[in-house]
Amino acid sequence: MRELYVNTCEAEAEDGMTHRYDYSVLIDEMNIRSGFSCESYGVKIRAQNGGEVALVPNITPSVSRIDSLMELLVRNAVTPCTLADVLSDWL
């Protein structure tokens, strides 16, 4: 699995602390049937100041879909602990 860094986002929490999150696209191969595979994309979010990490591989084989998802995640400063909820709504 390869990792492609996309962006870093800063967000202020309710307690006034600023948190930084790194967003990356995960690139892997997904087997679809015997002998056939395709490139698939997932996401990774890492909190710089807490070390919390969330990653979800094999979300989509579409480059345009993973691009739009990453734009959504960065724009809304999605955290590692909220990634699963955002993905379930997005899918």
RAURGI-V493441 format. One record per helix or strand. SS is the DSSP state (H for helix, E for strand). FROM is the first residue (numbers start at 1). LEN is the number of residues. If there is no record, write none. Layout:
SS&FROM&LEN, SS&FROM&LEN
This chain:
E&2&11, E&18&16, E&36&12, E&53&8, H&63&13, H&80&11
